[in-house]
Amino acid sequence: MVELVLSLHFLIILFIIFGFPIGLVYNFRLFRIIHASALAGVALLMVLKVPCPLTIWEETLRQSPVYEGSFITSWLNRIIYLEDFDPTFVPYLSVGFLVLVVSSFFWKPLKHRDNKGPMSNNSL
Protein backbone atom coordinates (compact mmCIF):
# COMPACT_ATOMS: atom_id res chain seq x y z
CA MET A 1 0.00 0.00 0.00
CA VAL A 2 2.85 2.41 0.74
CA GLU A 3 4.10 1.93 -2.84
CA LEU A 4 0.70 2.99 -4.14
CA VAL A 5 0.62 6.14 -2.00
CA LEU A 6 4.22 6.96 -2.90
CA SER A 7 3.49 6.44 -6.60
CA LEU A 8 0.44 8.70 -6.39
CA HIS A 9 2.58 11.31 -4.63
CA PHE A 10 5.19 11.05 -7.38
CA LEU A 11 2.55 11.38 -10.13
CA ILE A 12 1.13 14.51 -8.51
CA ILE A 13 4.62 16.01 -8.33
CA LEU A 14 5.15 15.21 -12.02
CA PHE A 15 1.77 16.76 -12.86
CA ILE A 16 2.64 19.95 -11.00
CA ILE A 17 6.08 20.26 -12.59
CA PHE A 18 5.37 19.13 -16.16
CA GLY A 19 1.74 20.25 -16.28
CA PHE A 20 2.84 23.85 -16.73
CA PRO A 21 4.66 23.46 -20.07
CA ILE A 22 2.08 20.93 -21.28
CA GLY A 23 -0.72 23.33 -20.39
CA LEU A 24 1.01 26.15 -22.25
CA VAL A 25 1.58 24.10 -25.39
CA TYR A 26 -1.90 22.59 -25.65
CA ASN A 27 -3.74 25.40 -23.83
CA PHE A 28 -6.64 23.23 -22.68
CA ARG A 29 -8.86 25.33 -20.43
CA LEU A 30 -9.80 22.67 -17.85
CA PHE A 31 -6.27 21.23 -17.68
CA ARG A 32 -4.73 24.63 -16.94
CA ILE A 33 -7.35 25.48 -14.32
CA ILE A 34 -6.91 22.11 -12.56
CA HIS A 35 -3.12 22.48 -12.69
CA ALA A 36 -3.17 26.00 -11.23
CA SER A 37 -5.61 24.90 -8.52
CA ALA A 38 -3.46 21.91 -7.55
CA LEU A 39 -0.37 24.09 -7.39
CA ALA A 40 -2.23 26.70 -5.31
CA GLY A 41 -3.27 23.97 -2.87
CA VAL A 42 0.29 22.69 -2.52
CA ALA A 43 1.70 26.21 -2.13
CA LEU A 44 -0.91 27.01 0.52
CA LEU A 45 0.02 23.89 2.50
CA MET A 46 3.68 24.87 2.36
CA VAL A 47 3.14 28.49 3.33
CA LEU A 48 0.93 27.46 6.25
CA LYS A 49 3.53 24.79 7.17
CA VAL A 50 0.90 22.06 7.03
CA PRO A 51 2.37 18.67 6.13
CA CYS A 52 1.20 17.09 2.91
CA PRO A 53 -1.63 14.61 3.58
CA LEU A 54 0.07 12.05 1.31
CA THR A 55 3.27 12.33 3.33
CA ILE A 56 1.37 11.75 6.57
CA TRP A 57 -0.41 8.75 5.06
CA GLU A 58 2.90 7.40 3.80
CA GLU A 59 4.55 7.73 7.21
CA THR A 60 1.59 6.02 8.88
CA LEU A 61 1.82 3.08 6.48
CA ARG A 62 5.58 2.91 6.78
CA GLN A 63 5.38 2.13 10.53
CA SER A 64 4.49 -1.42 9.59
CA PRO A 65 7.62 -3.59 9.10
CA VAL A 66 5.99 -5.30 6.08
CA TYR A 67 6.98 -2.39 3.81
CA GLU A 68 10.66 -2.11 4.71
CA GLY A 69 13.22 -2.67 1.97
CA SER A 70 10.89 -2.24 -1.02
CA PHE A 71 12.76 -1.29 -4.20
CA ILE A 72 10.06 1.05 -5.47
CA THR A 73 9.67 2.74 -2.11
CA SER A 74 13.38 3.35 -1.66
CA TRP A 75 13.83 4.93 -5.11
CA LEU A 76 10.68 7.05 -5.02
CA ASN A 77 11.70 8.28 -1.57
CA ARG A 78 15.06 9.39 -2.96
CA ILE A 79 13.35 11.27 -5.79
CA ILE A 80 10.55 12.89 -3.78
CA TYR A 81 12.48 13.73 -0.62
CA LEU A 82 15.79 15.16 -1.79
CA GLU A 83 18.43 14.64 0.87
CA ASP A 84 20.84 17.53 0.22
CA PHE A 85 18.16 20.15 -0.43
CA ASP A 86 17.42 22.86 2.12
CA PRO A 87 13.66 22.60 2.79
CA THR A 88 13.40 26.23 3.93
CA PHE A 89 13.43 27.30 0.26
CA VAL A 90 10.57 25.02 -0.80
CA PRO A 91 7.72 27.39 0.17
CA TYR A 92 9.43 30.23 -1.71
CA LEU A 93 9.93 28.05 -4.77
CA SER A 94 6.31 26.88 -4.63
CA VAL A 95 4.91 30.39 -4.37
CA GLY A 96 7.27 31.59 -7.12
CA PHE A 97 6.13 28.77 -9.40
CA LEU A 98 2.50 29.56 -8.55
CA VAL A 99 3.06 33.22 -9.52
CA LEU A 100 4.56 32.08 -12.82
CA VAL A 101 1.65 29.72 -13.54
CA VAL A 102 -1.01 32.30 -12.62
CA SER A 103 0.76 35.00 -14.65
CA SER A 104 0.67 32.66 -17.65
CA PHE A 105 -3.11 33.13 -17.75
CA PHE A 106 -2.37 36.76 -18.70
CA TRP A 107 0.47 36.31 -21.18
CA LYS A 108 -0.98 33.11 -22.70
CA PRO A 109 -4.77 33.46 -22.29
CA LEU A 110 -7.04 30.44 -22.25
CA LYS A 111 -8.60 29.34 -25.51
CA HIS A 112 -12.11 30.65 -25.96
CA ARG A 113 -14.75 28.02 -26.32
CA ASP A 114 -16.28 27.87 -29.76
CA ASN A 115 -19.91 26.95 -30.23
CA LYS A 116 -19.29 24.83 -33.30
CA GLY A 117 -19.99 21.51 -31.66
CA PRO A 118 -22.43 18.95 -33.04
CA MET A 119 -25.34 20.45 -31.10
CA SER A 120 -24.89 24.06 -32.28
CA ASN A 121 -27.01 25.76 -34.92
CA ASN A 122 -23.94 26.67 -36.97
CA SER A 123 -23.21 23.05 -37.88
CA LEU A 124 -26.27 22.68 -40.11
MDTraj code that builds the backbone (N, CA, C; nanometers):
import mdtraj as md
import numpy as np

residues = "MET VAL GLU LEU VAL LEU SER LEU HIS PHE LEU ILE ILE LEU PHE ILE ILE PHE GLY PHE PRO ILE GLY LEU VAL TYR ASN PHE ARG LEU PHE ARG ILE ILE HIS ALA SER ALA LEU ALA GLY VAL ALA LEU LEU MET VAL LEU LYS VAL PRO CYS PRO LEU THR ILE TRP GLU GLU THR LEU ARG GLN SER PRO VAL TYR GLU GLY SER PHE ILE THR SER TRP LEU ASN ARG ILE ILE TYR LEU GLU ASP PHE ASP PRO THR PHE VAL PRO TYR LEU SER VAL GLY PHE LEU VAL LEU VAL VAL SER SER PHE PHE TRP LYS PRO LEU LYS HIS ARG ASP ASN LYS GLY PRO MET SER ASN ASN SER LEU".split()
xyz = np.array([
    [0.0817, -0.1206, 0.0000],
    [0.0000, 0.0000, 0.0000],
    [0.0856, 0.1263, 0.0000],
    [0.2002, 0.1222, 0.0701],
    [0.2851, 0.2409, 0.0742],
    [0.3396, 0.2726, -0.0656],
    [0.3637, 0.1697, -0.1477],
    [0.4097, 0.1930, -0.2841],
    [0.3042, 0.2669, -0.3654],
    [0.1784, 0.2332, -0.3431],
    [0.0695, 0.2990, -0.4140],
    [0.0605, 0.4469, -0.3750],
    [0.0682, 0.4758, -0.2464],
    [0.0620, 0.6145, -0.1995],
    [0.1827, 0.6922, -0.2496],
    [0.2997, 0.6315, -0.2431],
    [0.4220, 0.6963, -0.2900],
    [0.4165, 0.7209, -0.4408],
    [0.3627, 0.6265, -0.5152],
    [0.3488, 0.6436, -0.6604],
    [0.2505, 0.7554, -0.6932],
    [0.1405, 0.7615, -0.6196],
    [0.0439, 0.8703, -0.6385],
    [0.1089, 1.0044, -0.6075],
    [0.1854, 1.0105, -0.5012],
    [0.2581, 1.1309, -0.4627],
    [0.3517, 1.1735, -0.5755],
    [0.4246, 1.0786, -0.6292],
    [0.5185, 1.1052, -0.7379],
    [0.4461, 1.1550, -0.8628],
    [0.3322, 1.0957, -0.8960],
    [0.2552, 1.1385, -1.0134],
    [0.2011, 1.2809, -0.9961],
    [0.1604, 1.3143, -0.8757],
    [0.1125, 1.4506, -0.8506],
    [0.2270, 1.5504, -0.8656],
    [0.3446, 1.5152, -0.8171],
    [0.4621, 1.6014, -0.8331],
    [0.4940, 1.6198, -0.9811],
    [0.4900, 1.5107, -1.0575],
    [0.5147, 1.5208, -1.2017],
    [0.4106, 1.6087, -1.2696],
    [0.2839, 1.5945, -1.2294],
    [0.1772, 1.6761, -1.2861],
    [0.2010, 1.8236, -1.2572],
    [0.2419, 1.8554, -1.1352],
    [0.2642, 1.9952, -1.0999],
    [0.3837, 2.0526, -1.1754],
    [0.4889, 1.9756, -1.1909],
    [0.6081, 2.0257, -1.2594],
    [0.5872, 2.0312, -1.4110],
    [0.5462, 1.9201, -1.4704],
    [0.5365, 1.9129, -1.6160],
    [0.4013, 1.9578, -1.6703],
    [0.3044, 1.9772, -1.5832],
    [0.1742, 2.0254, -1.6278],
    [0.1797, 2.1670, -1.6801],
    [0.2728, 2.2463, -1.6285],
    [0.2841, 2.3848, -1.6731],
    [0.3223, 2.3949, -1.8208],
    [0.4342, 2.3349, -1.8634],
    [0.4664, 2.3459, -2.0066],
    [0.3640, 2.2747, -2.0959],
    [0.3096, 2.1634, -2.0486],
    [0.2081, 2.0929, -2.1278],
    [0.0842, 2.1802, -2.1436],
    [0.0431, 2.2442, -2.0342],
    [-0.0719, 2.3332, -2.0389],
    [-0.0497, 2.4511, -2.1314],
    [0.0727, 2.5034, -2.1350],
    [0.1014, 2.6152, -2.2248],
    [0.0988, 2.5729, -2.3714],
    [0.1527, 2.4567, -2.3996],
    [0.1580, 2.4104, -2.5388],
    [0.0188, 2.3796, -2.5918],
    [-0.0585, 2.3016, -2.5157],
    [-0.1896, 2.2587, -2.5653],
    [-0.3017, 2.3553, -2.5275],
    [-0.2811, 2.4353, -2.4247],
    [-0.3736, 2.5400, -2.3833],
    [-0.5168, 2.4901, -2.3637],
    [-0.5306, 2.3733, -2.3012],
    [-0.6637, 2.3230, -2.2684],
    [-0.7123, 2.3921, -2.1423],
    [-0.8284, 2.4521, -2.1505],
    [-0.8859, 2.5328, -2.0428],
    [-0.8929, 2.4558, -1.9100],
    [-0.9596, 2.3420, -1.9086],
    [-0.9804, 2.2666, -1.7851],
    [-0.8473, 2.2173, -1.7274],
    [-0.7579, 2.1713, -1.8131],
    [-0.6274, 2.1227, -1.7684],
    [-0.5515, 2.2331, -1.6960],
    [-0.5478, 2.3521, -1.7545],
    [-0.4730, 2.4628, -1.6937],
    [-0.5352, 2.5076, -1.5623],
    [-0.6676, 2.5075, -1.5552],
    [-0.7350, 2.5477, -1.4325],
    [-0.7095, 2.4454, -1.3214],
    [-0.7177, 2.3159, -1.3552],
    [-0.6910, 2.2106, -1.2557],
    [-0.5455, 2.2179, -1.2098],
    [-0.4535, 2.2400, -1.3031],
    [-0.3118, 2.2485, -1.2690],
    [-0.2850, 2.3657, -1.1749],
    [-0.3382, 2.4821, -1.2075],
    [-0.3167, 2.5996, -1.1232],
    [-0.3794, 2.5797, -0.9850],
    [-0.4951, 2.5161, -0.9805],
    [-0.5613, 2.4903, -0.8523],
    [-0.4808, 2.3930, -0.7666],
    [-0.4289, 2.2873, -0.8288],
    [-0.3460, 2.1906, -0.7549],
    [-0.2207, 2.2574, -0.7005],
    [-0.1577, 2.3393, -0.7824],
    [-0.0373, 2.4093, -0.7389],
    [-0.0701, 2.5090, -0.6277],
    [-0.1831, 2.5767, -0.6361],
    [-0.2231, 2.6703, -0.5310],
    [-0.2456, 2.5957, -0.3996],
    [-0.3064, 2.4778, -0.4070],
    [-0.3267, 2.3974, -0.2865],
    [-0.1961, 2.3552, -0.2223],
    [-0.1019, 2.3111, -0.3036],
    [0.0293, 2.2688, -0.2519],
    [0.1039, 2.3884, -0.1924],
    [0.1012, 2.5018, -0.2629],
    [0.1700, 2.6209, -0.2128],
    [0.1080, 2.6684, -0.0813],
    [-0.0239, 2.6607, -0.0717],
    [-0.0914, 2.7008, 0.0517],
    [-0.0506, 2.6108, 0.1687],
    [-0.0441, 2.4808, 0.1443],
    [0.0016, 2.3886, 0.2495],
    [0.1421, 2.4243, 0.2955],
    [0.2294, 2.4568, 0.2005],
    [0.3682, 2.4869, 0.2361],
    [0.3806, 2.6188, 0.3110],
    [0.3071, 2.7195, 0.2657],
    [0.3137, 2.8493, 0.3327],
    [0.2585, 2.8400, 0.4750],
    [0.1521, 2.7628, 0.4925],
    [0.0928, 2.7457, 0.6254],
    [0.1674, 2.6426, 0.7106],
    [0.2704, 2.5806, 0.6506],
    [0.3528, 2.4789, 0.7174],
    [0.2695, 2.3595, 0.7630],
    [0.1728, 2.3235, 0.6789],
    [0.0896, 2.2057, 0.7030],
    [0.1510, 2.0906, 0.6236],
    [0.1786, 1.9783, 0.6874],
    [0.2372, 1.8669, 0.6129],
    [0.1409, 1.8126, 0.5069],
    [0.1984, 1.7662, 0.3997],
    [0.1197, 1.7086, 0.2909],
    [0.0433, 1.5863, 0.3424],
    [-0.0859, 1.5764, 0.3121],
    [-0.1632, 1.4608, 0.3576],
    [-0.1071, 1.3279, 0.3053],
    [-0.0517, 1.3284, 0.1847],
    [0.0067, 1.2051, 0.1315],
    [0.1313, 1.1645, 0.2089],
    [0.2089, 1.2624, 0.2534],
    [0.3274, 1.2331, 0.3334],
    [0.2872, 1.1729, 0.4676],
    [0.1848, 1.2281, 0.5287],
    [0.1368, 1.1747, 0.6572],
    [0.0868, 1.0319, 0.6387],
    [0.0112, 1.0083, 0.5342],
    [-0.0413, 0.8749, 0.5058],
    [0.0729, 0.7767, 0.4838],
    [0.1718, 0.8219, 0.4069],
    [0.2903, 0.7398, 0.3805],
    [0.3610, 0.7007, 0.5095],
    [0.3847, 0.7986, 0.5955],
    [0.4546, 0.7728, 0.7212],
    [0.3751, 0.6789, 0.8111],
    [0.2439, 0.6923, 0.8097],
    [0.1594, 0.6025, 0.8879],
    [0.1714, 0.4595, 0.8368],
    [0.1692, 0.4426, 0.7059],
    [0.1821, 0.3084, 0.6476],
    [0.3213, 0.2506, 0.6676],
    [0.4201, 0.3361, 0.6683],
    [0.5584, 0.2908, 0.6784],
    [0.5916, 0.2357, 0.8170],
    [0.5122, 0.2628, 0.9177],
    [0.5380, 0.2128, 1.0532],
    [0.5247, 0.0617, 1.0609],
    [0.4617, 0.0033, 0.9622],
    [0.4494, -0.1420, 0.9586],
    [0.5772, -0.2009, 0.8983],
    [0.6368, -0.3019, 0.9605],
    [0.7616, -0.3589, 0.9098],
    [0.7455, -0.4350, 0.7781],
    [0.6231, -0.4569, 0.7330],
    [0.5995, -0.5297, 0.6075],
    [0.6559, -0.4539, 0.4890],
    [0.6606, -0.3204, 0.4959],
    [0.6976, -0.2388, 0.3807],
    [0.8452, -0.2021, 0.3770],
    [0.9245, -0.2465, 0.4688],
    [1.0659, -0.2110, 0.4707],
    [1.1405, -0.2805, 0.3578],
    [1.2338, -0.2088, 0.2974],
    [1.3216, -0.2666, 0.1975],
    [1.2626, -0.2774, 0.0583],
    [1.1487, -0.2171, 0.0305],
    [1.0895, -0.2238, -0.1025],
    [1.1720, -0.1410, -0.2006],
    [1.1972, -0.1965, -0.3174],
    [1.2760, -0.1294, -0.4197],
    [1.2073, -0.0015, -0.4666],
    [1.0796, -0.0104, -0.4980],
    [1.0056, 0.1054, -0.5475],
    [1.0031, 0.2146, -0.4416],
    [0.9753, 0.1772, -0.3198],
    [0.9673, 0.2742, -0.2107],
    [1.0998, 0.3463, -0.1912],
    [1.2089, 0.2722, -0.1916],
    [1.3384, 0.3354, -0.1661],
    [1.3752, 0.4342, -0.2760],
    [1.3489, 0.4017, -0.4027],
    [1.3833, 0.4930, -0.5113],
    [1.2893, 0.6120, -0.5195],
    [1.1605, 0.5912, -0.4999],
    [1.0678, 0.7047, -0.5021],
    [1.0947, 0.7991, -0.3853],
    [1.1330, 0.7429, -0.2709],
    [1.1704, 0.8276, -0.1568],
    [1.2893, 0.9164, -0.1911],
    [1.3879, 0.8606, -0.2585],
    [1.5061, 0.9391, -0.2956],
    [1.4709, 1.0506, -0.3930],
    [1.3749, 1.0254, -0.4804],
    [1.3349, 1.1265, -0.5790],
    [1.2482, 1.2340, -0.5143],
    [1.1498, 1.1934, -0.4359],
    [1.0545, 1.2888, -0.3779],
    [1.1177, 1.3699, -0.2658],
    [1.1902, 1.3054, -0.1774],
    [1.2476, 1.3731, -0.0616],
    [1.3979, 1.3868, -0.0820],
    [1.4377, 1.4933, -0.1505],
    [1.5790, 1.5161, -0.1795],
    [1.6567, 1.5343, -0.0497],
    [1.7681, 1.4642, -0.0379],
    [1.8433, 1.4638, 0.0870],
    [1.9264, 1.5897, 0.1091],
    [1.9933, 1.6394, 0.0067],
    [2.0841, 1.7529, 0.0221],
    [2.0193, 1.8850, -0.0180],
    [1.8884, 1.8942, -0.0037],
    [1.8155, 2.0146, -0.0429],
    [1.7622, 2.0817, 0.0817],
    [1.7873, 2.2118, 0.0947],
    [1.7422, 2.2861, 0.2122],
    [1.5914, 2.3106, 0.2028],
    [1.5115, 2.2492, 0.2895],
    [1.3660, 2.2599, 0.2790],
    [1.3095, 2.3982, 0.3103],
    [1.3923, 2.4894, 0.3633],
    [1.3402, 2.6232, 0.3928],
    [1.3097, 2.7009, 0.2652],
    [1.3673, 2.6611, 0.1529],
    [1.3431, 2.7305, 0.0262],
    [1.2197, 2.6789, -0.0471],
    [1.1689, 2.5641, -0.0079],
    [1.0572, 2.5016, -0.0797],
    [0.9321, 2.5900, -0.0831],
    [0.8893, 2.6507, 0.0268],
    [0.7715, 2.7387, 0.0169],
    [0.7933, 2.8555, -0.0794],
    [0.9135, 2.9127, -0.0798],
    [0.9426, 3.0232, -0.1712],
    [0.9388, 2.9765, -0.3167],
    [0.9957, 2.8600, -0.3412],
    [0.9929, 2.8053, -0.4771],
    [0.8502, 2.7745, -0.5203],
    [0.7701, 2.7210, -0.4303],
    [0.6312, 2.6880, -0.4629],
    [0.5501, 2.8126, -0.4946],
    [0.5646, 2.9148, -0.4125],
    [0.4910, 3.0390, -0.4368],
    [0.5418, 3.1056, -0.5648],
    [0.6709, 3.1031, -0.5873],
    [0.7266, 3.1591, -0.7116],
    [0.6730, 3.0871, -0.8344],
    [0.6666, 2.9551, -0.8279],
    [0.6135, 2.8768, -0.9400],
    [0.4650, 2.9054, -0.9583],
    [0.3917, 2.9217, -0.8481],
    [0.2498, 2.9558, -0.8555],
    [0.2305, 3.0916, -0.9228],
    [0.3140, 3.1895, -0.8889],
    [0.3057, 3.3217, -0.9521],
    [0.3310, 3.3089, -1.1018],
    [0.4283, 3.2294, -1.1402],
    [0.4563, 3.2077, -1.2821],
    [0.3371, 3.1446, -1.3525],
    [0.2786, 3.0405, -1.2925],
    [0.1646, 2.9716, -1.3537],
    [0.0446, 3.0651, -1.3642],
    [0.0138, 3.1381, -1.2586],
    [-0.1009, 3.2301, -1.2621],
    [-0.0759, 3.3428, -1.3616],
    [0.0459, 3.3935, -1.3679],
    [0.0756, 3.4998, -1.4646],
    [0.0622, 3.4504, -1.6084],
    [0.0795, 3.3195, -1.6294],
    [0.0666, 3.2658, -1.7655],
    [-0.0751, 3.2795, -1.8190],
    [-0.1739, 3.2915, -1.7298],
    [-0.3114, 3.3125, -1.7750],
    [-0.3267, 3.4502, -1.8395],
    [-0.2341, 3.5424, -1.8093],
    [-0.2372, 3.6758, -1.8698],
    [-0.1559, 3.6820, -1.9987],
    [-0.0354, 3.6227, -1.9985],
    [0.0470, 3.6310, -2.1182],
    [0.0226, 3.5184, -2.2175],
    [-0.0509, 3.4168, -2.1787],
    [-0.0976, 3.3111, -2.2704],
    [-0.2410, 3.2786, -2.2294],
    [-0.3370, 3.3638, -2.2723],
    [-0.4766, 3.3463, -2.2285],
    [-0.5331, 3.2104, -2.2687],
    [-0.6357, 3.1690, -2.1944],
    [-0.7042, 3.0438, -2.2253],
    [-0.7727, 3.0540, -2.3605],
    [-0.7849, 2.9394, -2.4260],
    [-0.8604, 2.9342, -2.5508],
    [-1.0058, 2.9666, -2.5202],
    [-1.0670, 3.0400, -2.6109],
    [-1.2107, 3.0651, -2.5959],
    [-1.2857, 2.9461, -2.6508],
    [-1.3939, 2.9133, -2.5851],
    [-1.4754, 2.8018, -2.6324],
    [-1.5481, 2.8444, -2.7590],
    [-1.5485, 2.7579, -2.8565],
    [-1.6279, 2.7871, -2.9757],
    [-1.7575, 2.7074, -2.9686],
    [-1.8597, 2.7597, -3.0262],
    [-1.9911, 2.6947, -3.0233],
    [-2.0159, 2.6196, -3.1535],
    [-1.9142, 2.5555, -3.2049],
    [-1.9286, 2.4827, -3.3303],
    [-1.9325, 2.3331, -3.3081],
    [-1.9861, 2.2927, -3.1964],
    [-1.9987, 2.1508, -3.1661],
    [-2.1154, 2.0905, -3.2422],
    [-2.1376, 1.9619, -3.2272],
    [-2.2433, 1.8946, -3.3036],
    [-2.3836, 1.9404, -3.2680],
    [-2.4016, 2.0030, -3.1515],
    [-2.5337, 2.0454, -3.1102],
    [-2.5633, 2.1922, -3.1416],
    [-2.4675, 2.2641, -3.2016],
    [-2.4890, 2.4064, -3.2281],
    [-2.5675, 2.4254, -3.3582],
    [-2.6242, 2.5428, -3.3718],
    [-2.7014, 2.5756, -3.4924],
    [-2.6113, 2.6020, -3.6119],
    [-2.4868, 2.6357, -3.5889],
    [-2.3943, 2.6671, -3.6974],
    [-2.3493, 2.5439, -3.7739],
    [-2.3703, 2.4252, -3.7227],
    [-2.3206, 2.3054, -3.7880],
    [-2.4156, 2.2520, -3.8939],
    [-2.5316, 2.3152, -3.9116],
    [-2.6273, 2.2678, -4.0110],
    [-2.5999, 2.3207, -4.1465],
])
top = md.Topology()
chain = top.add_chain()
for i, resn in enumerate(residues, 1):
    res = top.add_residue(resn, chain, resSeq=i)
    for name in ("N", "CA", "C"):
        top.add_atom(name, md.element.get_by_symbol(name[0]), res)
traj = md.Trajectory(xyz[None], top)
